[in-house]
Amino acid sequence: MLIFKRIFSGITTIFVISVLVFFMFQIIPGDPVLSQLGAEGIEDNPVLAEKFRKEFNLDDPVPIRYKNWIKAAVKGDLGKSFKYNKSVSTLIKSRMLPTLLITVFSMILTIIISIPLGLYISNKDDSSMGIVYNILSQLGLAIPSFWLAIIFMWIFSVKLNLLPTRSMINLNNPMATFKSLIMPVLVLSIGNISIVIRYLVNAVNDEKNKDYVVLAKSKGLLDDKILKKHIFKNVLIPIVTIFSMVLINLAMGSIIIENVFNIQGVGSLLIVAIRESDYAVSQGIVLFYSIVVVVINLIVDILYMLIDPRISLNS
């Protein structure tokens, strides 16, 4: 069955990524003992340094360490952080809420703006509309998110003093959380809105040239009715595809945005872990993101089957 093939392919992908990630972090420069204790700490207290290495099995051969790590990871244990002295799974859970809020709200904003606007633009033959659309979409695609974040902070925080420069995500303080989410969500959404609109306009324009649209027009159906009843159904699969890519972009993009806006999410935790040579946290977060991507792709495959009956579960 197709669904089981996709699941097997996803598991294989996660395994390959786990191997690459684990061994990559073993060869990059940096010593976790040196990072945590410092050069003077190692010299002054070599016993403590040796105890640290034994506690985290740093003296074991790399293949042995990988085998122990992946066996524990299958059970949900991603290891223990050198820096925080906590389990990686606990750290990820404690940082999940800000990342989840940013990603979900950015996705919602992207959907409610890009689909209606994309359909509206694709249904208009006005050349001036096309010029404006091309300019705005190019700007949205070309401007880096981190640069846009800095511009937003300069305008809305420094000049207008409307929004906080330091984000505070706390469900006990909804208003502060709402204000903290505005700029990150907008920054993450703008580029992805441009991508979806451009993709949707191209997909609709391709459908307009097909025989069934010409036949519908010959029967006197209005363009709006053709778009809603016929074309939109046939571009659902491309729409699902592009939104799955957007969701992955948002999850990955939050890593940068969290650091720019000083949001204590999973992305900022990853940057700190890499800087501090906290291998367990770095490996755990990368593996976590890999699983998220595989799950998103699996959900998309299932949606394909629901949208188009010709895609059989038994293929």
Residue pairs with C-beta under 8 A, 6 or more apart in sequence:
1 313
1 314
1 315
2 301
2 305
2 311
2 312
2 313
2 314
2 315
3 301
3 302
3 305
3 313
6 297
6 298
6 301
7 298
10 294
10 295
10 297
10 298
11 294
13 290
13 294
14 287
14 290
14 291
14 294
15 70
17 286
17 287
17 290
18 70
18 73
18 283
18 287
18 290
19 66
21 283
21 286
21 287
21 290
22 65
22 66
22 69
22 70
22 283
23 62
23 66
25 279
25 282
25 283
26 62
26 65
26 279
30 277
31 277
32 56
32 58
32 82
32 276
32 277
32 278
32 279
33 42
33 49
33 52
33 53
33 58
34 42
34 277
35 82
35 83
35 276
35 277
35 278
36 52
36 82
36 83
36 276
37 45
37 48
37 49
37 52
41 48
41 49
42 49
52 58
52 82
53 59
56 80
56 82
56 280
57 64
57 65
57 68
58 65
60 68
69 79
69 283
72 78
72 79
73 79
73 284
73 287
76 89
77 87
77 89
78 87
78 88
78 89
78 92
78 280
78 283
78 284
78 287
78 288
79 87
79 88
79 280
79 283
79 284
80 86
80 87
80 88
80 280
81 87
81 88
81 91
81 273
81 278
81 280
81 281
82 276
82 277
82 278
82 279
82 280
82 281
83 272
83 273
83 276
83 278
83 281
84 91
84 278
84 281
88 280
88 281
88 284
88 285
89 284
91 269
91 281
92 266
92 269
92 284
92 285
92 288
95 264
95 265
95 266
95 268
95 269
96 265
96 266
97 169
97 171
97 265
98 167
98 169
98 258
98 263
98 264
98 265
99 251
99 254
99 258
99 265
99 266
99 267
101 169
101 177
101 181
102 181
102 184
102 185
102 188
102 250
102 254
102 257
102 258
102 263
102 265
103 188
103 247
103 250
103 251
103 254
105 181
105 185
106 184
106 185
106 188
106 189
106 192
106 250
107 243
107 246
107 247
107 250
109 185
109 186
109 189
109 193
110 189
110 192
110 193
110 196
110 243
110 246
110 250
111 243
113 189
113 193
114 192
114 193
114 196
114 197
114 200
115 196
115 200
115 239
117 193
117 197
118 196
118 197
118 199
118 200
118 201
118 204
119 200
119 204
119 227
119 232
121 129
121 130
121 133
121 197
121 201
122 200
122 201
122 204
122 205
122 208
122 227
123 204
123 223
123 224
123 227
133 197
133 201
136 194
137 194
137 197
137 198
138 194
139 194
140 190
140 191
140 193
140 194
140 195
141 191
141 194
141 195
141 198
143 190
143 191
145 187
145 188
145 191
145 253
145 256
145 257
146 256
146 257
146 260
148 187
148 190
148 191
149 183
149 184
149 187
149 257
149 260
149 261
150 260
152 183
152 186
152 187
153 165
153 183
153 260
153 261
156 162
156 163
156 182
156 183
157 163
157 164
157 165
157 183
158 165
163 179
163 180
163 182
163 183
164 176
164 179
164 180
165 261
165 262
166 261
166 262
167 180
167 181
167 184
167 261
167 262
167 263
168 176
168 177
168 180
169 177
169 180
169 181
169 263
169 264
169 265
170 176
170 177
171 177
180 261
180 263
183 261
184 254
184 257
184 258
184 261
184 263
187 257
188 250
188 253
188 254
188 257
191 249
192 246
192 249
192 250
195 242
195 245
195 246
195 249
196 242
196 243
196 246
199 238
199 242
200 235
200 238
200 239
200 242
203 235
203 238
203 239
204 227
204 231
204 235
207 213
207 231
207 234
207 235
208 231
212 230
213 226
213 230
213 231
216 226
216 230
217 223
217 226
236 307
237 304
237 307
237 308
240 300
240 303
240 304
240 307
241 300
244 296
244 297
244 299
244 300
247 296
248 292
248 293
248 296
251 289
251 292
251 293
252 289
254 265
254 266
254 267
255 266
255 267
255 268
255 270
255 271
256 267
257 263
257 267
258 264
258 265
258 266
258 267
258 268
259 267
259 268
259 271
262 268
266 285
266 288
269 281
269 285
270 281
270 282
270 285
270 286
272 278
273 279
273 281
273 282
273 285
274 282
304 311
305 311
305 312
305 313
